[in-house]
Structures are given as structure tokens and as C-alpha cells.
Amino acid sequence: RRGVLGGPEAIEALGEGLNRGSLWSPMRAREWRTEAAAALARIDLPEARQVLEDAAERGSFGVRKIARRVLGGMTNAE
């Protein structure tokens, strides 16, 4: 699974995956985005949370929806 180990490279790659879409397969793109957002939440670093917050604020409609759902499920233990 991606994102289990974390680190800056994983955060960057998952952020790109979260924001990538596919005109030809929107259902698959939603699955990829959901998996990327969940992996970012599991990394549990401030940088990963920032990627999710940025996506929740500035992403496309689908990205914002997924990021907000994942952020809502995270604890605010920072």
C-alpha cells in the first residue's frame, strides 16, 4: 500500500494522485483519489494534513468532497 511509510516523497506523490483526474474513467479516478486521501491521512504528518486541507479548499469538486470527508474522519490531536 502507498502511504504507509510516509515521508516527503510519498506525500508529494499521493498529493498528485489526489488531484489527478480522468475524463475517460471518472469512477476509477474517484477510487484513486479516495485511496490517495486515505493514505495521506494514515501518514499522520503535518505536511500530509496540509495537502488534504489544500485539496479540500482548492481542488475540483470531487477532490474537495473526498478531502473534506477524510479530514472529517481524522482526529485533531496535533
PyMOL Python script that loads the backbone (N, CA, C, O; Angstrom):
from pymol import cmd

cmd.read_pdbstr("""\
ATOM      1  N   ARG A   1       0.827  -1.192   0.000  1.00  0.00           N
ATOM      2  CA  ARG A   1       0.000   0.000   0.000  1.00  0.00           C
ATOM      3  C   ARG A   1       0.866   1.249   0.000  1.00  0.00           C
ATOM      4  O   ARG A   1       1.880   1.321   0.695  1.00  0.00           O
ATOM      5  N   ARG A   2       0.450   2.231  -0.791  1.00  0.00           N
ATOM      6  CA  ARG A   2       1.170   3.504  -0.813  1.00  0.00           C
ATOM      7  C   ARG A   2       0.815   4.295   0.434  1.00  0.00           C
ATOM      8  O   ARG A   2      -0.305   4.209   0.939  1.00  0.00           O
ATOM      9  N   GLY A   3       1.771   5.062   0.924  1.00  0.00           N
ATOM     10  CA  GLY A   3       1.490   5.965   2.019  1.00  0.00           C
ATOM     11  C   GLY A   3       1.676   5.400   3.398  1.00  0.00           C
ATOM     12  O   GLY A   3       1.592   6.145   4.374  1.00  0.00           O
ATOM     13  N   VAL A   4       1.924   4.112   3.523  1.00  0.00           N
ATOM     14  CA  VAL A   4       2.082   3.537   4.850  1.00  0.00           C
ATOM     15  C   VAL A   4       3.379   3.994   5.481  1.00  0.00           C
ATOM     16  O   VAL A   4       3.422   4.259   6.682  1.00  0.00           O
ATOM     17  N   LEU A   5       4.449   4.093   4.683  1.00  0.00           N
ATOM     18  CA  LEU A   5       5.741   4.503   5.216  1.00  0.00           C
ATOM     19  C   LEU A   5       5.851   6.009   5.368  1.00  0.00           C
ATOM     20  O   LEU A   5       6.543   6.487   6.267  1.00  0.00           O
ATOM     21  N   GLY A   6       5.196   6.752   4.526  1.00  0.00           N
ATOM     22  CA  GLY A   6       5.201   8.201   4.634  1.00  0.00           C
ATOM     23  C   GLY A   6       6.451   8.823   4.064  1.00  0.00           C
ATOM     24  O   GLY A   6       7.138   8.222   3.238  1.00  0.00           O
ATOM     25  N   GLY A   7       6.745  10.035   4.510  1.00  0.00           N
ATOM     26  CA  GLY A   7       7.885  10.768   4.017  1.00  0.00           C
ATOM     27  C   GLY A   7       7.494  11.755   2.948  1.00  0.00           C
ATOM     28  O   GLY A   7       6.415  11.661   2.362  1.00  0.00           O
ATOM     29  N   PRO A   8       8.387  12.718   2.693  1.00  0.00           N
ATOM     30  CA  PRO A   8       8.079  13.779   1.722  1.00  0.00           C
ATOM     31  C   PRO A   8       7.769  13.262   0.321  1.00  0.00           C
ATOM     32  O   PRO A   8       6.886  13.792  -0.353  1.00  0.00           O
ATOM     33  N   GLU A   9       8.489  12.231  -0.123  1.00  0.00           N
ATOM     34  CA  GLU A   9       8.242  11.712  -1.472  1.00  0.00           C
ATOM     35  C   GLU A   9       6.851  11.098  -1.577  1.00  0.00           C
ATOM     36  O   GLU A   9       6.148  11.292  -2.568  1.00  0.00           O
ATOM     37  N   ALA A  10       6.467  10.363  -0.555  1.00  0.00           N
ATOM     38  CA  ALA A  10       5.136   9.742  -0.554  1.00  0.00           C
ATOM     39  C   ALA A  10       4.049  10.809  -0.508  1.00  0.00           C
ATOM     40  O   ALA A  10       3.039  10.698  -1.204  1.00  0.00           O
ATOM     41  N   ILE A  11       4.248  11.828   0.295  1.00  0.00           N
ATOM     42  CA  ILE A  11       3.254  12.900   0.410  1.00  0.00           C
ATOM     43  C   ILE A  11       3.083  13.600  -0.933  1.00  0.00           C
ATOM     44  O   ILE A  11       1.959  13.869  -1.357  1.00  0.00           O
ATOM     45  N   GLU A  12       4.190  13.894  -1.599  1.00  0.00           N
ATOM     46  CA  GLU A  12       4.118  14.565  -2.897  1.00  0.00           C
ATOM     47  C   GLU A  12       3.405  13.692  -3.924  1.00  0.00           C
ATOM     48  O   GLU A  12       2.531  14.172  -4.646  1.00  0.00           O
ATOM     49  N   ALA A  13       3.770  12.416  -3.994  1.00  0.00           N
ATOM     50  CA  ALA A  13       3.150  11.507  -4.963  1.00  0.00           C
ATOM     51  C   ALA A  13       1.662  11.326  -4.691  1.00  0.00           C
ATOM     52  O   ALA A  13       0.854  11.322  -5.620  1.00  0.00           O
ATOM     53  N   LEU A  14       1.302  11.177  -3.430  1.00  0.00           N
ATOM     54  CA  LEU A  14      -0.107  10.998  -3.084  1.00  0.00           C
ATOM     55  C   LEU A  14      -0.906  12.271  -3.352  1.00  0.00           C
ATOM     56  O   LEU A  14      -2.064  12.204  -3.765  1.00  0.00           O
ATOM     57  N   GLY A  15      -0.293  13.427  -3.118  1.00  0.00           N
ATOM     58  CA  GLY A  15      -0.959  14.689  -3.429  1.00  0.00           C
ATOM     59  C   GLY A  15      -1.252  14.816  -4.914  1.00  0.00           C
ATOM     60  O   GLY A  15      -2.319  15.283  -5.312  1.00  0.00           O
ATOM     61  N   GLU A  16      -0.292  14.394  -5.728  1.00  0.00           N
ATOM     62  CA  GLU A  16      -0.510  14.412  -7.173  1.00  0.00           C
ATOM     63  C   GLU A  16      -1.626  13.440  -7.559  1.00  0.00           C
ATOM     64  O   GLU A  16      -2.470  13.753  -8.398  1.00  0.00           O
ATOM     65  N   GLY A  17      -1.621  12.257  -6.937  1.00  0.00           N
ATOM     66  CA  GLY A  17      -2.669  11.272  -7.221  1.00  0.00           C
ATOM     67  C   GLY A  17      -4.040  11.753  -6.797  1.00  0.00           C
ATOM     68  O   GLY A  17      -5.037  11.471  -7.460  1.00  0.00           O
ATOM     69  N   LEU A  18      -4.089  12.475  -5.698  1.00  0.00           N
ATOM     70  CA  LEU A  18      -5.357  13.004  -5.205  1.00  0.00           C
ATOM     71  C   LEU A  18      -5.957  14.002  -6.196  1.00  0.00           C
ATOM     72  O   LEU A  18      -7.172  14.042  -6.390  1.00  0.00           O
ATOM     73  N   ASN A  19      -5.110  14.793  -6.809  1.00  0.00           N
ATOM     74  CA  ASN A  19      -5.590  15.859  -7.690  1.00  0.00           C
ATOM     75  C   ASN A  19      -5.668  15.464  -9.154  1.00  0.00           C
ATOM     76  O   ASN A  19      -6.095  16.264  -9.986  1.00  0.00           O
ATOM     77  N   ARG A  20      -5.264  14.253  -9.481  1.00  0.00           N
ATOM     78  CA  ARG A  20      -5.305  13.802 -10.875  1.00  0.00           C
ATOM     79  C   ARG A  20      -6.682  13.244 -11.190  1.00  0.00           C
ATOM     80  O   ARG A  20      -7.283  12.540 -10.378  1.00  0.00           O
ATOM     81  N   GLY A  21      -7.163  13.561 -12.354  1.00  0.00           N
ATOM     82  CA  GLY A  21      -8.465  13.057 -12.767  1.00  0.00           C
ATOM     83  C   GLY A  21      -8.371  12.334 -14.094  1.00  0.00           C
ATOM     84  O   GLY A  21      -7.318  12.303 -14.730  1.00  0.00           O
ATOM     85  N   SER A  22      -9.467  11.764 -14.497  1.00  0.00           N
ATOM     86  CA  SER A  22      -9.516  11.078 -15.780  1.00  0.00           C
ATOM     87  C   SER A  22     -10.892  11.312 -16.402  1.00  0.00           C
ATOM     88  O   SER A  22     -11.923  10.906 -15.866  1.00  0.00           O
ATOM     89  N   LEU A  23     -10.866  11.966 -17.523  1.00  0.00           N
ATOM     90  CA  LEU A  23     -12.112  12.241 -18.227  1.00  0.00           C
ATOM     91  C   LEU A  23     -12.761  10.944 -18.711  1.00  0.00           C
ATOM     92  O   LEU A  23     -13.986  10.853 -18.793  1.00  0.00           O
ATOM     93  N   TRP A  24     -11.946   9.947 -19.028  1.00  0.00           N
ATOM     94  CA  TRP A  24     -12.443   8.710 -19.611  1.00  0.00           C
ATOM     95  C   TRP A  24     -12.898   7.695 -18.578  1.00  0.00           C
ATOM     96  O   TRP A  24     -13.680   6.801 -18.901  1.00  0.00           O
ATOM     97  N   SER A  25     -12.430   7.812 -17.352  1.00  0.00           N
ATOM     98  CA  SER A  25     -12.861   6.846 -16.325  1.00  0.00           C
ATOM     99  C   SER A  25     -13.035   7.549 -14.980  1.00  0.00           C
ATOM    100  O   SER A  25     -12.219   7.378 -14.074  1.00  0.00           O
ATOM    101  N   PRO A  26     -14.095   8.334 -14.855  1.00  0.00           N
ATOM    102  CA  PRO A  26     -14.307   9.105 -13.625  1.00  0.00           C
ATOM    103  C   PRO A  26     -14.503   8.248 -12.383  1.00  0.00           C
ATOM    104  O   PRO A  26     -14.130   8.669 -11.288  1.00  0.00           O
ATOM    105  N   MET A  27     -15.079   7.057 -12.524  1.00  0.00           N
ATOM    106  CA  MET A  27     -15.271   6.202 -11.353  1.00  0.00           C
ATOM    107  C   MET A  27     -13.928   5.699 -10.833  1.00  0.00           C
ATOM    108  O   MET A  27     -13.701   5.657  -9.624  1.00  0.00           O
ATOM    109  N   ARG A  28     -13.046   5.322 -11.744  1.00  0.00           N
ATOM    110  CA  ARG A  28     -11.720   4.872 -11.341  1.00  0.00           C
ATOM    111  C   ARG A  28     -10.927   6.031 -10.727  1.00  0.00           C
ATOM    112  O   ARG A  28     -10.207   5.841  -9.746  1.00  0.00           O
ATOM    113  N   ALA A  29     -11.059   7.216 -11.296  1.00  0.00           N
ATOM    114  CA  ALA A  29     -10.378   8.391 -10.745  1.00  0.00           C
ATOM    115  C   ALA A  29     -10.847   8.651  -9.318  1.00  0.00           C
ATOM    116  O   ALA A  29     -10.043   9.005  -8.456  1.00  0.00           O
ATOM    117  N   ARG A  30     -12.138   8.480  -9.065  1.00  0.00           N
ATOM    118  CA  ARG A  30     -12.654   8.674  -7.706  1.00  0.00           C
ATOM    119  C   ARG A  30     -12.051   7.652  -6.749  1.00  0.00           C
ATOM    120  O   ARG A  30     -11.716   7.985  -5.612  1.00  0.00           O
ATOM    121  N   GLU A  31     -11.911   6.413  -7.205  1.00  0.00           N
ATOM    122  CA  GLU A  31     -11.280   5.377  -6.373  1.00  0.00           C
ATOM    123  C   GLU A  31      -9.834   5.743  -6.066  1.00  0.00           C
ATOM    124  O   GLU A  31      -9.397   5.631  -4.920  1.00  0.00           O
ATOM    125  N   TRP A  32      -9.080   6.185  -7.089  1.00  0.00           N
ATOM    126  CA  TRP A  32      -7.681   6.574  -6.879  1.00  0.00           C
ATOM    127  C   TRP A  32      -7.594   7.734  -5.890  1.00  0.00           C
ATOM    128  O   TRP A  32      -6.759   7.732  -4.986  1.00  0.00           O
ATOM    129  N   ARG A  33      -8.458   8.710  -6.072  1.00  0.00           N
ATOM    130  CA  ARG A  33      -8.441   9.871  -5.182  1.00  0.00           C
ATOM    131  C   ARG A  33      -8.771   9.480  -3.746  1.00  0.00           C
ATOM    132  O   ARG A  33      -8.142   9.966  -2.806  1.00  0.00           O
ATOM    133  N   THR A  34      -9.743   8.615  -3.580  1.00  0.00           N
ATOM    134  CA  THR A  34     -10.127   8.164  -2.248  1.00  0.00           C
ATOM    135  C   THR A  34      -8.973   7.411  -1.580  1.00  0.00           C
ATOM    136  O   THR A  34      -8.690   7.621  -0.400  1.00  0.00           O
ATOM    137  N   GLU A  35      -8.317   6.543  -2.332  1.00  0.00           N
ATOM    138  CA  GLU A  35      -7.175   5.800  -1.793  1.00  0.00           C
ATOM    139  C   GLU A  35      -6.019   6.735  -1.436  1.00  0.00           C
ATOM    140  O   GLU A  35      -5.384   6.567  -0.396  1.00  0.00           O
ATOM    141  N   ALA A  36      -5.747   7.719  -2.296  1.00  0.00           N
ATOM    142  CA  ALA A  36      -4.668   8.671  -2.027  1.00  0.00           C
ATOM    143  C   ALA A  36      -4.966   9.494  -0.779  1.00  0.00           C
ATOM    144  O   ALA A  36      -4.079   9.712   0.047  1.00  0.00           O
ATOM    145  N   ALA A  37      -6.206   9.952  -0.636  1.00  0.00           N
ATOM    146  CA  ALA A  37      -6.580  10.744   0.543  1.00  0.00           C
ATOM    147  C   ALA A  37      -6.478   9.914   1.818  1.00  0.00           C
ATOM    148  O   ALA A  37      -6.005  10.407   2.842  1.00  0.00           O
ATOM    149  N   ALA A  38      -6.914   8.667   1.764  1.00  0.00           N
ATOM    150  CA  ALA A  38      -6.823   7.794   2.938  1.00  0.00           C
ATOM    151  C   ALA A  38      -5.366   7.528   3.305  1.00  0.00           C
ATOM    152  O   ALA A  38      -5.021   7.488   4.486  1.00  0.00           O
ATOM    153  N   ALA A  39      -4.515   7.347   2.305  1.00  0.00           N
ATOM    154  CA  ALA A  39      -3.101   7.110   2.571  1.00  0.00           C
ATOM    155  C   ALA A  39      -2.461   8.349   3.194  1.00  0.00           C
ATOM    156  O   ALA A  39      -1.638   8.226   4.101  1.00  0.00           O
ATOM    157  N   LEU A  40      -2.826   9.533   2.725  1.00  0.00           N
ATOM    158  CA  LEU A  40      -2.311  10.767   3.327  1.00  0.00           C
ATOM    159  C   LEU A  40      -2.734  10.869   4.787  1.00  0.00           C
ATOM    160  O   LEU A  40      -1.945  11.294   5.631  1.00  0.00           O
ATOM    161  N   ALA A  41      -3.953  10.491   5.089  1.00  0.00           N
ATOM    162  CA  ALA A  41      -4.433  10.529   6.478  1.00  0.00           C
ATOM    163  C   ALA A  41      -3.638   9.556   7.342  1.00  0.00           C
ATOM    164  O   ALA A  41      -3.352   9.856   8.501  1.00  0.00           O
ATOM    165  N   ARG A  42      -3.277   8.395   6.795  1.00  0.00           N
ATOM    166  CA  ARG A  42      -2.510   7.405   7.562  1.00  0.00           C
ATOM    167  C   ARG A  42      -1.081   7.849   7.829  1.00  0.00           C
ATOM    168  O   ARG A  42      -0.483   7.432   8.821  1.00  0.00           O
ATOM    169  N   ILE A  43      -0.523   8.689   6.961  1.00  0.00           N
ATOM    170  CA  ILE A  43       0.844   9.159   7.164  1.00  0.00           C
ATOM    171  C   ILE A  43       0.934   9.950   8.460  1.00  0.00           C
ATOM    172  O   ILE A  43       1.943   9.869   9.159  1.00  0.00           O
ATOM    173  N   ASP A  44      -0.087  10.704   8.789  1.00  0.00           N
ATOM    174  CA  ASP A  44      -0.185  11.402  10.069  1.00  0.00           C
ATOM    175  C   ASP A  44       0.985  12.348  10.319  1.00  0.00           C
ATOM    176  O   ASP A  44       1.554  12.367  11.411  1.00  0.00           O
ATOM    177  N   LEU A  45       1.338  13.125   9.312  1.00  0.00           N
ATOM    178  CA  LEU A  45       2.329  14.190   9.448  1.00  0.00           C
ATOM    179  C   LEU A  45       1.650  15.507   9.081  1.00  0.00           C
ATOM    180  O   LEU A  45       0.703  15.515   8.294  1.00  0.00           O
ATOM    181  N   PRO A  46       2.124  16.621   9.642  1.00  0.00           N
ATOM    182  CA  PRO A  46       1.509  17.912   9.323  1.00  0.00           C
ATOM    183  C   PRO A  46       1.514  18.223   7.821  1.00  0.00           C
ATOM    184  O   PRO A  46       0.577  18.837   7.311  1.00  0.00           O
ATOM    185  N   GLU A  47       2.568  17.799   7.117  1.00  0.00           N
ATOM    186  CA  GLU A  47       2.648  18.059   5.683  1.00  0.00           C
ATOM    187  C   GLU A  47       1.549  17.316   4.927  1.00  0.00           C
ATOM    188  O   GLU A  47       0.967  17.855   3.986  1.00  0.00           O
ATOM    189  N   ALA A  48       1.267  16.086   5.336  1.00  0.00           N
ATOM    190  CA  ALA A  48       0.220  15.291   4.686  1.00  0.00           C
ATOM    191  C   ALA A  48      -1.148  15.917   4.956  1.00  0.00           C
ATOM    192  O   ALA A  48      -1.991  15.990   4.062  1.00  0.00           O
ATOM    193  N   ARG A  49      -1.358  16.363   6.179  1.00  0.00           N
ATOM    194  CA  ARG A  49      -2.628  17.007   6.510  1.00  0.00           C
ATOM    195  C   ARG A  49      -2.801  18.295   5.709  1.00  0.00           C
ATOM    196  O   ARG A  49      -3.910  18.630   5.292  1.00  0.00           O
ATOM    197  N   GLN A  50      -1.692  19.020   5.494  1.00  0.00           N
ATOM    198  CA  GLN A  50      -1.759  20.262   4.722  1.00  0.00           C
ATOM    199  C   GLN A  50      -2.169  19.995   3.283  1.00  0.00           C
ATOM    200  O   GLN A  50      -2.935  20.765   2.704  1.00  0.00           O
ATOM    201  N   VAL A  51      -1.668  18.907   2.697  1.00  0.00           N
ATOM    202  CA  VAL A  51      -2.063  18.538   1.332  1.00  0.00           C
ATOM    203  C   VAL A  51      -3.567  18.292   1.286  1.00  0.00           C
ATOM    204  O   VAL A  51      -4.239  18.733   0.354  1.00  0.00           O
ATOM    205  N   LEU A  52      -4.099  17.590   2.288  1.00  0.00           N
ATOM    206  CA  LEU A  52      -5.537  17.337   2.345  1.00  0.00           C
ATOM    207  C   LEU A  52      -6.328  18.631   2.527  1.00  0.00           C
ATOM    208  O   LEU A  52      -7.364  18.821   1.891  1.00  0.00           O
ATOM    209  N   GLU A  53      -5.843  19.513   3.388  1.00  0.00           N
ATOM    210  CA  GLU A  53      -6.538  20.784   3.605  1.00  0.00           C
ATOM    211  C   GLU A  53      -6.532  21.644   2.346  1.00  0.00           C
ATOM    212  O   GLU A  53      -7.531  22.283   2.018  1.00  0.00           O
ATOM    213  N   ASP A  54      -5.389  21.655   1.636  1.00  0.00           N
ATOM    214  CA  ASP A  54      -5.320  22.404   0.381  1.00  0.00           C
ATOM    215  C   ASP A  54      -6.296  21.829  -0.639  1.00  0.00           C
ATOM    216  O   ASP A  54      -6.983  22.576  -1.336  1.00  0.00           O
ATOM    217  N   ALA A  55      -6.358  20.504  -0.725  1.00  0.00           N
ATOM    218  CA  ALA A  55      -7.277  19.854  -1.661  1.00  0.00           C
ATOM    219  C   ALA A  55      -8.725  20.155  -1.287  1.00  0.00           C
ATOM    220  O   ALA A  55      -9.561  20.363  -2.166  1.00  0.00           O
ATOM    221  N   ALA A  56      -9.027  20.179   0.009  1.00  0.00           N
ATOM    222  CA  ALA A  56     -10.387  20.454   0.464  1.00  0.00           C
ATOM    223  C   ALA A  56     -10.802  21.885   0.157  1.00  0.00           C
ATOM    224  O   ALA A  56     -11.989  22.186   0.030  1.00  0.00           O
ATOM    225  N   GLU A  57      -9.818  22.755   0.041  1.00  0.00           N
ATOM    226  CA  GLU A  57     -10.114  24.166  -0.196  1.00  0.00           C
ATOM    227  C   GLU A  57     -10.069  24.543  -1.677  1.00  0.00           C
ATOM    228  O   GLU A  57     -10.890  25.328  -2.150  1.00  0.00           O
ATOM    229  N   ARG A  58      -9.088  23.968  -2.413  1.00  0.00           N
ATOM    230  CA  ARG A  58      -8.847  24.441  -3.770  1.00  0.00           C
ATOM    231  C   ARG A  58      -8.973  23.379  -4.860  1.00  0.00           C
ATOM    232  O   ARG A  58      -8.783  23.693  -6.035  1.00  0.00           O
ATOM    233  N   GLY A  59      -9.280  22.157  -4.513  1.00  0.00           N
ATOM    234  CA  GLY A  59      -9.383  21.101  -5.525  1.00  0.00           C
ATOM    235  C   GLY A  59     -10.654  21.207  -6.340  1.00  0.00           C
ATOM    236  O   GLY A  59     -11.498  22.070  -6.097  1.00  0.00           O
ATOM    237  N   SER A  60     -10.778  20.317  -7.310  1.00  0.00           N
ATOM    238  CA  SER A  60     -12.018  20.251  -8.077  1.00  0.00           C
ATOM    239  C   SER A  60     -13.143  19.797  -7.145  1.00  0.00           C
ATOM    240  O   SER A  60     -12.893  19.429  -5.997  1.00  0.00           O
ATOM    241  N   PHE A  61     -14.357  19.825  -7.634  1.00  0.00           N
ATOM    242  CA  PHE A  61     -15.492  19.469  -6.783  1.00  0.00           C
ATOM    243  C   PHE A  61     -15.309  18.092  -6.149  1.00  0.00           C
ATOM    244  O   PHE A  61     -15.473  17.945  -4.938  1.00  0.00           O
ATOM    245  N   GLY A  62     -14.973  17.087  -6.949  1.00  0.00           N
ATOM    246  CA  GLY A  62     -14.796  15.729  -6.428  1.00  0.00           C
ATOM    247  C   GLY A  62     -13.655  15.628  -5.442  1.00  0.00           C
ATOM    248  O   GLY A  62     -13.768  14.935  -4.431  1.00  0.00           O
ATOM    249  N   VAL A  63     -12.561  16.307  -5.721  1.00  0.00           N
ATOM    250  CA  VAL A  63     -11.395  16.297  -4.827  1.00  0.00           C
ATOM    251  C   VAL A  63     -11.753  16.948  -3.504  1.00  0.00           C
ATOM    252  O   VAL A  63     -11.420  16.422  -2.442  1.00  0.00           O
ATOM    253  N   ARG A  64     -12.426  18.086  -3.558  1.00  0.00           N
ATOM    254  CA  ARG A  64     -12.831  18.768  -2.315  1.00  0.00           C
ATOM    255  C   ARG A  64     -13.713  17.869  -1.462  1.00  0.00           C
ATOM    256  O   ARG A  64     -13.538  17.798  -0.245  1.00  0.00           O
ATOM    257  N   LYS A  65     -14.651  17.187  -2.089  1.00  0.00           N
ATOM    258  CA  LYS A  65     -15.577  16.316  -1.366  1.00  0.00           C
ATOM    259  C   LYS A  65     -14.833  15.179  -0.670  1.00  0.00           C
ATOM    260  O   LYS A  65     -15.082  14.901   0.504  1.00  0.00           O
ATOM    261  N   ILE A  66     -13.929  14.526  -1.382  1.00  0.00           N
ATOM    262  CA  ILE A  66     -13.162  13.416  -0.800  1.00  0.00           C
ATOM    263  C   ILE A  66     -12.257  13.913   0.316  1.00  0.00           C
ATOM    264  O   ILE A  66     -12.207  13.313   1.390  1.00  0.00           O
ATOM    265  N   ALA A  67     -11.536  15.011   0.069  1.00  0.00           N
ATOM    266  CA  ALA A  67     -10.615  15.532   1.082  1.00  0.00           C
ATOM    267  C   ALA A  67     -11.363  15.955   2.347  1.00  0.00           C
ATOM    268  O   ALA A  67     -10.893  15.701   3.456  1.00  0.00           O
ATOM    269  N   ARG A  68     -12.504  16.586   2.193  1.00  0.00           N
ATOM    270  CA  ARG A  68     -13.276  17.014   3.372  1.00  0.00           C
ATOM    271  C   ARG A  68     -13.779  15.818   4.173  1.00  0.00           C
ATOM    272  O   ARG A  68     -13.786  15.843   5.404  1.00  0.00           O
ATOM    273  N   ARG A  69     -14.198  14.772   3.467  1.00  0.00           N
ATOM    274  CA  ARG A  69     -14.669  13.562   4.157  1.00  0.00           C
ATOM    275  C   ARG A  69     -13.533  12.930   4.959  1.00  0.00           C
ATOM    276  O   ARG A  69     -13.732  12.528   6.106  1.00  0.00           O
ATOM    277  N   VAL A  70     -12.348  12.841   4.363  1.00  0.00           N
ATOM    278  CA  VAL A  70     -11.203  12.245   5.055  1.00  0.00           C
ATOM    279  C   VAL A  70     -10.773  13.120   6.226  1.00  0.00           C
ATOM    280  O   VAL A  70     -10.489  12.611   7.310  1.00  0.00           O
ATOM    281  N   LEU A  71     -10.723  14.427   6.015  1.00  0.00           N
ATOM    282  CA  LEU A  71     -10.355  15.328   7.109  1.00  0.00           C
ATOM    283  C   LEU A  71     -11.350  15.239   8.259  1.00  0.00           C
ATOM    284  O   LEU A  71     -10.957  15.315   9.423  1.00  0.00           O
ATOM    285  N   GLY A  72     -12.620  15.079   7.951  1.00  0.00           N
ATOM    286  CA  GLY A  72     -13.642  14.947   8.986  1.00  0.00           C
ATOM    287  C   GLY A  72     -13.466  13.699   9.828  1.00  0.00           C
ATOM    288  O   GLY A  72     -13.885  13.665  10.986  1.00  0.00           O
ATOM    289  N   GLY A  73     -12.860  12.689   9.267  1.00  0.00           N
ATOM    290  CA  GLY A  73     -12.629  11.441   9.993  1.00  0.00           C
ATOM    291  C   GLY A  73     -11.328  11.414  10.770  1.00  0.00           C
ATOM    292  O   GLY A  73     -11.093  10.499  11.560  1.00  0.00           O
ATOM    293  N   MET A  74     -10.475  12.418  10.551  1.00  0.00           N
ATOM    294  CA  MET A  74      -9.184  12.475  11.258  1.00  0.00           C
ATOM    295  C   MET A  74      -9.369  13.122  12.620  1.00  0.00           C
ATOM    296  O   MET A  74     -10.245  13.968  12.801  1.00  0.00           O
ATOM    297  N   THR A  75      -8.552  12.725  13.563  1.00  0.00           N
ATOM    298  CA  THR A  75      -8.579  13.366  14.872  1.00  0.00           C
ATOM    299  C   THR A  75      -7.734  14.619  14.833  1.00  0.00           C
ATOM    300  O   THR A  75      -6.789  14.717  14.051  1.00  0.00           O
ATOM    301  N   ASN A  76      -8.069  15.560  15.663  1.00  0.00           N
ATOM    302  CA  ASN A  76      -7.315  16.804  15.753  1.00  0.00           C
ATOM    303  C   ASN A  76      -6.346  16.739  16.918  1.00  0.00           C
ATOM    304  O   ASN A  76      -6.358  17.622  17.776  1.00  0.00           O
ATOM    305  N   ALA A  77      -5.513  15.721  16.969  1.00  0.00           N
ATOM    306  CA  ALA A  77      -4.592  15.514  18.084  1.00  0.00           C
ATOM    307  C   ALA A  77      -3.298  16.286  17.930  1.00  0.00           C
ATOM    308  O   ALA A  77      -2.350  16.046  18.677  1.00  0.00           O
ATOM    309  N   GLU A  78      -3.234  17.204  16.982  1.00  0.00           N
ATOM    310  CA  GLU A  78      -1.995  17.978  16.792  1.00  0.00           C
ATOM    311  C   GLU A  78      -1.847  19.024  17.860  1.00  0.00           C
ATOM    312  O   GLU A  78      -0.867  19.770  17.862  1.00  0.00           O
TER     313      GLU A  78
END
""", "prot")
cmd.dss("prot")
cmd.show_as("cartoon", "prot")
cmd.util.cbc("prot")
cmd.orient("prot")
